[in-house]
Amino acid sequence: MKFLFLCRLFQGESASSKPIDTLIYPEIDEATFCSMRRDVGNGRLNIFAYVRANTFGEDYIDLYYYNMSSNSSHKRFILQENKKLSENEEVLFLYIIRDNKLYIDDENMCHLCMEVNKAFPGIHFTNYKANEISVALEHIYFSFIKQGPYEILYKANLERIAYNVFQLDINLIGKSPVELFDGLPINFLRMINQSDEFLLRWISSDRQRWKVVYEEYRAFLDSIPDEIQWEYLLQLYEFRNEGLEFRLKIYRLLKGTNCVYVSKYIKYCRNEKICSIKKRDVPKISEIDNVLHKQDITIQLLRKEKYFDKLIQRYKNDFYEYSYAEFMIFLPDGINAIIEESIEQENCLLDYVIPVVEGSTRILFMRKKISKQKSYITIEIKDNTILQAYGKNNRVLDTHELSFLEIYAGIKGINFNPLDIYKENEISGIKLFNTYYKEFMERHKMCIIMDQNHVEYRQLTLWECFPKECAH
């Protein structure tokens, strides 16, 4: 008796609603009902939904709504394809499922999605989460009754747009999502449908501008932008005519990150435009802060470009330039050359600009003759000593490069010791370097000349160390 009484409460018949024919749509069994009743919680509006077959073998959704706080708010709905609820029932159904207290647990939601997809593949049901139960029930109902724009949008898996369609100006006689929105591309609609926040932002924004920005970049988009990528494109549009391919690399890099990086990369693009520096690689997420720091330094330096260039020319000395075999060494002719070298080498060279223009240290470029415009090795000389010599990303020079530098230092009378150039952790484990250094020390050991009256110490000459090379 208790079971039948509670079923009648759930059915909640009213004077304005047509009773459900329980011969065609039997009540759930007592075990299922007891399980459902046990899961009902206070302070929430509970929904239980089951995919069942009626006495004619037709599948339908058996929906039970129960509110513990009010005995008058119990209701059973039957949702079936091509069968519309009565006017009063439809109003009540849509009112109930729009309540933000509506609740279904994760397990039942997962089971419902699986059963609906199996029984009704034509409605293109999404694997909804439990907190999306309102959207899920609307999807089922409007797809079942073929309700104009709602059905079109839900079946196109534009469920968030469908759920909020009352806030939008659409073409009600359209036969596809594109027609409903007067030509907006389907991928644009899928983009704004990704989250409630994304959609609501579009609703409250300048929609025409969004459309223009999307049309500007749509040919380059190989996938649907996420919200962070879209924010980047909106801001990127203001300087859209410069370096599009490069900037779209950044767009792809931003996928799945957060909005903090959008502002950083937009600043990076603005700074790059000011710096007018070409052939940059797109900085990684982990590198962007350091790159922005370098850009800020670059901008400050460029503001005094003419002044710095004059100082660099003043301290420039052709004595330091040298060419032999496949390599050449020369000094930069201006501030831009140092900036370019820093970018190409991805090092901290910009920190040395002020000492260079003050004449307290010298920066030299070592290049291959066959590609002298391409950055290769950066050298620092101070107090007539080679202090640093690195390739790209602070690469330690190989033995061939070190041998050239050794010859250069000897000819120019510059102090050179490879062990003083690099830190221990930079050369640890490099066997070729250790072998080279032993040979280097052997070449530069002190020669002792003894006779009866005195002992003389002298360093071996380059001719003695490199007879073949010096012969050329």
C-alpha positions as CSV (number, residue, x, y, z in Angstrom):
1,M,0.0,0.0,0.0
2,K,2.8,2.4,0.9
3,F,4.4,1.8,-2.6
4,L,1.2,2.5,-4.5
5,F,0.6,5.6,-2.4
6,L,4.0,7.0,-3.1
7,C,3.6,6.2,-6.8
8,R,0.4,8.3,-6.9
9,L,2.4,11.2,-5.2
10,F,5.0,10.9,-8.0
11,Q,2.4,10.9,-10.7
12,G,0.9,14.0,-9.2
13,E,-2.2,14.2,-11.3
14,S,-4.0,17.5,-11.5
15,A,-7.2,18.7,-12.9
16,S,-5.5,20.3,-15.9
17,S,-3.3,17.3,-16.9
18,K,-4.2,14.1,-18.6
19,P,-3.6,11.0,-16.5
20,I,-0.9,8.7,-17.7
21,D,-2.2,5.4,-19.1
22,T,-0.5,2.9,-16.8
23,L,-1.6,0.0,-19.0
24,I,0.6,1.3,-21.8
25,Y,3.2,2.9,-19.6
26,P,3.4,0.8,-16.4
27,E,4.8,2.1,-13.2
28,I,8.4,1.2,-12.3
29,D,8.7,-1.9,-10.2
30,E,8.8,-1.7,-6.4
31,A,12.5,-2.5,-6.1
32,T,13.4,0.4,-8.5
33,F,11.0,2.7,-6.7
34,C,12.4,1.9,-3.3
35,S,15.9,2.5,-4.6
36,M,14.8,5.8,-6.0
37,R,13.0,6.8,-2.8
38,R,16.1,6.0,-0.8
39,D,18.2,8.4,-2.9
40,V,15.8,11.3,-2.5
41,G,17.5,14.1,-0.5
42,N,16.2,17.1,1.4
43,G,16.6,20.6,0.0
44,R,16.9,19.5,-3.6
45,L,14.7,18.7,-6.6
46,N,15.4,15.1,-7.5
47,I,15.1,13.7,-11.0
48,F,15.1,10.0,-11.9
49,A,15.0,8.9,-15.5
50,Y,14.8,5.5,-17.1
51,V,14.7,4.3,-20.7
52,R,11.9,1.8,-20.9
53,A,9.6,0.1,-23.5
54,N,5.8,0.4,-23.4
55,T,3.4,-2.5,-24.1
56,F,3.7,-1.8,-27.8
57,G,7.5,-2.2,-27.6
58,E,8.1,1.5,-28.2
59,D,11.0,3.0,-26.3
60,Y,10.4,6.1,-24.1
61,I,11.8,8.0,-21.2
62,D,10.1,7.4,-17.8
63,L,10.8,10.6,-15.8
64,Y,10.1,11.0,-12.1
65,Y,10.4,14.3,-10.3
66,Y,10.3,14.6,-6.6
67,N,10.7,17.5,-4.2
68,M,11.0,16.4,-0.5
69,S,10.1,19.9,0.7
70,S,6.7,20.0,-0.9
71,N,4.2,17.1,-1.2
72,S,2.5,18.9,-4.1
73,S,5.6,18.9,-6.3
74,H,5.8,15.2,-7.3
75,K,5.4,14.4,-10.9
76,R,5.9,11.7,-13.5
77,F,6.4,12.6,-17.2
78,I,6.5,10.3,-20.2
79,L,8.8,11.5,-23.0
80,Q,8.4,9.7,-26.3
81,E,9.4,10.4,-29.9
82,N,6.7,12.3,-31.9
83,K,4.5,12.7,-28.8
84,K,4.2,16.2,-27.4
85,L,3.2,16.8,-23.8
86,S,-0.1,18.6,-23.3
87,E,0.2,22.4,-23.1
88,N,-0.1,22.5,-19.3
89,E,2.3,19.5,-18.8
90,E,4.8,21.1,-21.2
91,V,4.8,24.4,-19.2
92,L,5.2,22.5,-16.0
93,F,7.9,20.2,-17.4
94,L,10.0,23.1,-18.7
95,Y,9.5,25.1,-15.5
96,I,10.7,22.1,-13.4
97,I,13.8,21.3,-15.4
98,R,14.9,24.9,-15.5
99,D,15.2,25.0,-11.7
100,N,18.8,25.4,-10.6
101,K,18.2,23.0,-7.7
102,L,17.5,20.1,-10.0
103,Y,19.6,17.1,-9.1
104,I,20.7,13.7,-10.4
105,D,23.7,11.8,-9.2
106,D,26.7,11.0,-11.4
107,E,26.0,7.3,-11.6
108,N,22.4,7.7,-12.8
109,M,23.4,10.5,-15.2
110,C,26.0,8.3,-16.8
111,H,23.6,5.4,-17.1
112,L,20.9,7.7,-18.6
113,C,23.3,9.0,-21.3
114,M,24.4,5.5,-22.2
115,E,20.8,4.2,-22.5
116,V,19.5,7.3,-24.4
117,N,22.4,7.0,-26.9
118,K,21.6,3.3,-27.4
119,A,17.8,3.7,-27.8
120,F,17.7,7.1,-29.6
121,P,20.8,7.5,-31.7
122,G,19.0,9.9,-34.0
123,I,18.8,12.7,-31.4
124,H,22.6,13.0,-31.2
125,F,22.6,12.9,-27.4
126,T,25.8,14.2,-25.7
127,N,27.5,12.6,-22.8
128,Y,26.2,15.2,-20.3
129,K,27.5,15.6,-16.8
130,A,25.2,15.5,-13.8
131,N,25.2,19.3,-13.4
132,E,23.9,19.5,-17.0
133,I,20.7,17.6,-16.4
134,S,18.5,20.6,-17.3
135,V,20.1,20.9,-20.8
136,A,20.0,17.1,-21.2
137,L,16.3,16.9,-20.6
138,E,15.6,19.7,-22.9
139,H,17.7,18.0,-25.5
140,I,15.6,14.9,-25.2
141,Y,12.2,16.6,-25.2
142,F,12.7,19.0,-28.1
143,S,14.5,16.4,-30.2
144,F,11.5,14.0,-29.6
145,I,8.8,16.5,-30.6
146,K,10.8,18.1,-33.5
147,Q,10.4,21.6,-32.2
148,G,11.9,23.9,-34.8
149,P,15.2,25.7,-33.9
150,Y,15.5,23.7,-30.6
151,E,15.5,20.4,-32.4
152,I,17.9,21.7,-35.1
153,L,20.4,23.0,-32.5
154,Y,20.3,20.1,-30.1
155,K,20.7,17.5,-32.9
156,A,23.7,19.6,-34.1
157,N,25.2,19.2,-30.6
158,L,24.9,22.9,-30.0
159,E,23.2,22.2,-26.7
160,R,24.3,25.3,-24.9
161,I,23.2,27.6,-27.7
162,A,19.8,25.7,-27.8
163,Y,19.4,26.1,-24.0
164,N,19.9,29.8,-24.2
165,V,18.2,30.4,-27.6
166,F,15.6,32.7,-26.0
167,Q,18.4,35.3,-25.4
168,L,19.4,35.3,-29.1
169,D,18.1,36.9,-32.3
170,I,17.7,34.0,-34.7
171,N,15.9,33.3,-38.0
172,L,13.1,31.0,-36.8
173,I,12.4,29.6,-40.2
174,G,16.0,28.4,-40.8
175,K,16.5,24.7,-41.5
176,S,20.1,24.5,-40.3
177,P,22.2,26.1,-37.5
178,V,23.9,28.3,-40.1
179,E,20.5,29.5,-41.5
180,L,19.2,30.1,-38.0
181,F,22.1,32.5,-37.3
182,D,22.1,34.2,-40.7
183,G,25.3,32.6,-42.1
184,L,27.5,32.2,-39.0
185,P,29.8,29.3,-39.8
186,I,29.1,26.0,-38.0
187,N,32.6,26.0,-36.5
188,F,32.0,29.4,-35.0
189,L,28.8,28.2,-33.4
190,R,30.7,25.1,-32.1
191,M,33.4,27.5,-30.7
192,I,30.9,29.6,-28.6
193,N,29.1,26.4,-27.6
194,Q,32.1,25.0,-25.7
195,S,31.2,26.4,-22.3
196,D,28.4,28.5,-20.8
197,E,30.9,31.2,-20.0
198,F,32.1,31.3,-23.6
199,L,28.5,31.6,-24.9
200,L,27.4,34.2,-22.4
201,R,30.5,36.3,-23.2
202,W,29.5,36.2,-26.9
203,I,25.9,37.1,-26.1
204,S,27.1,40.2,-24.1
205,S,29.9,41.2,-26.6
206,D,30.0,43.0,-29.9
207,R,28.8,40.0,-32.0
208,Q,29.6,41.7,-35.3
209,R,33.3,42.2,-34.3
210,W,33.5,38.5,-33.3
211,K,32.2,37.5,-36.7
212,V,34.7,39.8,-38.4
213,V,37.6,38.5,-36.4
214,Y,36.6,34.9,-37.1
215,E,36.3,35.5,-40.8
216,E,39.8,37.1,-40.7
217,Y,41.4,34.0,-39.3
218,R,39.1,31.1,-40.2
219,A,41.2,29.9,-43.2
220,F,44.2,29.4,-40.9
221,L,42.4,27.6,-38.1
222,D,43.0,23.8,-38.2
223,S,40.8,23.3,-35.2
224,I,38.1,25.0,-33.2
225,P,39.7,27.7,-31.0
226,D,39.3,27.3,-27.2
227,E,38.4,30.3,-25.1
228,I,42.0,31.3,-24.5
229,Q,43.0,31.1,-28.1
230,W,39.9,33.1,-29.1
231,E,40.8,35.9,-26.6
232,Y,44.3,36.0,-28.2
233,L,42.8,36.3,-31.7
234,L,40.4,39.1,-30.6
235,Q,43.4,41.1,-29.3
236,L,45.6,40.1,-32.2
237,Y,43.2,41.6,-34.7
238,E,44.3,45.1,-33.9
239,F,47.7,44.5,-35.6
240,R,46.5,41.8,-38.0
241,N,48.5,42.8,-41.1
242,E,51.9,42.0,-39.8
243,G,53.5,38.5,-39.4
244,L,50.3,36.5,-39.5
245,E,51.9,33.1,-39.9
246,F,54.2,33.8,-36.9
247,R,51.4,35.0,-34.7
248,L,49.2,31.9,-35.5
249,K,52.1,29.8,-34.2
250,I,51.5,31.5,-30.9
251,Y,47.8,30.9,-31.2
252,R,48.4,27.1,-31.5
253,L,50.8,27.3,-28.5
254,L,48.1,28.9,-26.3
255,K,45.7,26.0,-26.6
256,G,44.8,24.7,-23.1
257,T,46.7,27.4,-21.2
258,N,45.1,30.2,-19.2
259,C,44.3,33.9,-19.8
260,V,47.5,35.1,-18.1
261,Y,49.5,34.0,-21.1
262,V,47.2,35.8,-23.5
263,S,48.3,39.1,-22.2
264,K,51.9,38.1,-22.1
265,Y,52.0,37.0,-25.7
266,I,50.0,40.0,-26.9
267,K,52.6,42.2,-25.1
268,Y,55.3,40.1,-26.8
269,C,53.7,40.8,-30.3
270,R,53.4,44.5,-29.6
271,N,57.0,44.7,-28.4
272,E,58.1,42.7,-31.4
273,K,56.5,45.2,-33.7
274,I,58.4,48.0,-31.9
275,C,61.7,46.1,-32.0
276,S,61.3,45.3,-35.7
277,I,63.3,42.1,-35.2
278,K,62.9,39.3,-37.7
279,K,63.3,35.6,-37.8
280,R,62.2,35.0,-34.2
281,D,61.2,31.5,-33.1
282,V,58.0,31.4,-31.1
283,P,59.0,31.5,-27.4
284,K,57.7,28.6,-25.3
285,I,55.4,29.1,-22.4
286,S,58.3,28.5,-20.0
287,E,60.4,31.1,-21.9
288,I,58.0,34.0,-22.3
289,D,58.8,35.9,-19.2
290,N,62.5,35.9,-20.0
291,V,61.8,37.0,-23.6
292,L,59.6,39.9,-22.4
293,H,62.4,41.0,-20.2
294,K,64.8,41.0,-23.2
295,Q,62.2,42.9,-25.3
296,D,61.9,45.6,-22.6
297,I,65.7,46.0,-22.6
298,T,65.7,46.1,-26.4
299,I,63.1,48.9,-26.5
300,Q,65.0,50.9,-24.0
301,L,68.2,50.5,-26.1
302,L,66.5,51.4,-29.3
303,R,65.4,54.7,-27.9
304,K,69.0,55.7,-27.7
305,E,70.1,53.8,-30.9
306,K,71.9,56.6,-32.6
307,Y,73.8,57.6,-29.5
308,F,74.8,54.0,-28.7
309,D,75.9,53.4,-32.3
310,K,78.3,56.4,-32.1
311,L,79.8,55.0,-29.0
312,I,80.2,51.5,-30.5
313,Q,81.9,53.0,-33.5
314,R,84.2,55.0,-31.3
315,Y,85.4,51.9,-29.5
316,K,85.5,49.7,-32.6
317,N,89.0,48.5,-33.4
318,D,89.9,46.6,-36.5
319,F,92.8,45.0,-34.7
320,Y,90.3,42.5,-33.2
321,E,89.0,41.3,-36.6
322,Y,90.5,38.2,-38.2
323,S,89.8,35.7,-40.9
324,Y,91.4,32.3,-41.4
325,A,90.4,29.0,-43.1
326,E,86.6,28.7,-42.7
327,F,86.0,31.2,-39.9
328,M,86.1,34.9,-39.4
329,I,85.9,37.2,-36.4
330,F,84.6,40.8,-36.4
331,L,83.0,43.4,-34.2
332,P,79.3,44.5,-34.4
333,D,78.8,47.8,-36.1
334,G,75.8,49.0,-34.1
335,I,73.2,48.3,-31.4
336,N,70.9,46.4,-33.8
337,A,73.6,43.9,-34.6
338,I,74.0,43.1,-30.9
339,I,70.2,42.7,-30.5
340,E,70.0,40.4,-33.4
341,E,72.9,38.3,-32.1
342,S,71.2,38.0,-28.7
343,I,68.0,36.8,-30.3
344,E,69.6,34.4,-32.6
345,Q,71.9,33.0,-29.9
346,E,69.2,33.0,-27.3
347,N,71.6,34.2,-24.6
348,C,72.0,37.1,-22.2
349,L,74.0,39.3,-24.6
350,L,71.7,42.3,-24.1
351,D,73.0,42.6,-20.5
352,Y,76.4,43.4,-22.0
353,V,75.3,46.3,-24.2
354,I,76.1,49.1,-21.7
355,P,79.6,47.7,-20.9
356,V,80.2,47.5,-24.7
357,V,79.2,51.1,-25.4
358,E,81.2,52.3,-22.4
359,G,84.2,50.5,-23.8
360,S,84.8,48.3,-20.7
361,T,84.4,45.1,-22.6
362,R,84.3,43.9,-26.2
363,I,81.8,41.6,-27.9
364,L,82.9,39.9,-31.1
365,F,81.1,37.7,-33.6
366,M,82.7,34.5,-34.9
367,R,81.0,33.3,-38.1
368,K,81.5,30.8,-40.9
369,K,82.6,32.5,-44.1
370,I,80.1,30.7,-46.2
371,S,77.2,32.1,-44.1
372,K,78.7,35.2,-42.4
373,Q,75.2,36.7,-42.0
374,K,74.2,33.9,-39.8
375,S,74.9,34.0,-36.1
376,Y,77.3,31.3,-34.9
377,I,79.6,32.0,-31.9
378,T,79.7,35.0,-29.6
379,I,82.9,36.0,-27.9
380,E,83.7,38.4,-25.0
381,I,87.1,39.9,-24.6
382,K,88.0,42.0,-21.5
383,D,91.4,43.1,-20.2
384,N,93.0,41.4,-23.2
385,T,91.6,38.1,-22.2
386,I,88.9,35.9,-23.8
387,L,86.4,35.6,-21.0
388,Q,83.5,33.8,-22.8
389,A,82.9,32.0,-26.1
390,Y,79.6,30.3,-26.7
391,G,77.4,29.0,-29.5
392,K,73.6,29.1,-29.6
393,N,71.9,28.5,-26.2
394,N,75.4,28.8,-24.5
395,R,76.8,25.8,-26.4
396,V,80.4,24.9,-25.5
397,L,82.7,25.2,-28.5
398,D,83.9,22.0,-30.1
399,T,87.6,21.2,-30.5
400,H,87.8,22.5,-34.0
401,E,86.3,25.9,-33.0
402,L,88.5,26.1,-29.9
403,S,91.6,25.4,-32.1
404,F,90.7,28.4,-34.3
405,L,90.2,30.6,-31.2
406,E,93.5,29.5,-29.9
407,I,95.3,30.5,-33.1
408,Y,93.4,33.8,-33.1
409,A,94.4,34.6,-29.5
410,G,98.0,33.7,-30.2
411,I,98.2,35.9,-33.3
412,K,96.5,38.8,-31.6
413,G,98.4,38.4,-28.3
414,I,95.3,37.9,-26.4
415,N,95.2,35.7,-23.3
416,F,93.3,32.4,-23.8
417,N,92.7,29.4,-21.6
418,P,89.7,27.2,-22.4
419,L,89.4,26.1,-18.8
420,D,88.8,29.7,-17.7
421,I,86.0,30.3,-20.3
422,Y,83.7,27.6,-19.1
423,K,82.3,26.5,-15.7
424,E,83.0,23.0,-14.5
425,N,79.5,21.8,-14.9
426,E,79.4,23.0,-18.6
427,I,82.4,20.8,-19.6
428,S,81.9,17.9,-17.2
429,G,81.7,14.7,-19.1
430,I,82.8,16.2,-22.5
431,K,85.7,13.8,-23.3
432,L,86.8,15.7,-26.4
433,F,87.1,18.9,-24.5
434,N,89.2,17.2,-21.8
435,T,91.4,15.7,-24.6
436,Y,91.7,19.1,-26.3
437,Y,92.7,20.8,-23.0
438,K,95.4,18.3,-22.3
439,E,96.9,18.9,-25.8
440,F,96.4,22.7,-25.3
441,M,98.4,22.6,-22.0
442,E,101.1,20.5,-23.7
443,R,101.4,23.0,-26.5
444,H,101.7,25.9,-24.1
445,K,103.9,24.5,-21.5
446,M,107.0,26.5,-20.5
447,C,110.2,25.5,-22.3
448,I,113.3,25.4,-20.0
449,I,116.7,26.4,-21.5
450,M,119.7,25.7,-19.2
451,D,123.4,26.5,-19.4
452,Q,126.2,26.8,-16.9
453,N,125.4,30.5,-16.1
454,H,121.6,30.8,-16.1
455,V,118.1,29.2,-16.5
456,E,115.8,30.8,-19.1
457,Y,112.0,30.2,-19.3
458,R,110.1,31.0,-22.5
459,Q,106.7,30.0,-24.0
460,L,106.5,28.0,-27.2
461,T,105.7,30.0,-30.3
462,L,102.8,29.5,-32.6
463,W,105.2,28.3,-35.3
464,E,106.3,25.6,-32.9
465,C,102.8,24.7,-31.8
466,F,101.1,24.9,-35.2
467,P,103.8,24.5,-37.9
468,K,101.4,23.4,-40.6
469,E,98.7,26.0,-40.0
470,C,101.2,28.9,-39.8
471,A,102.9,27.8,-43.0
472,H,99.7,28.8,-44.8
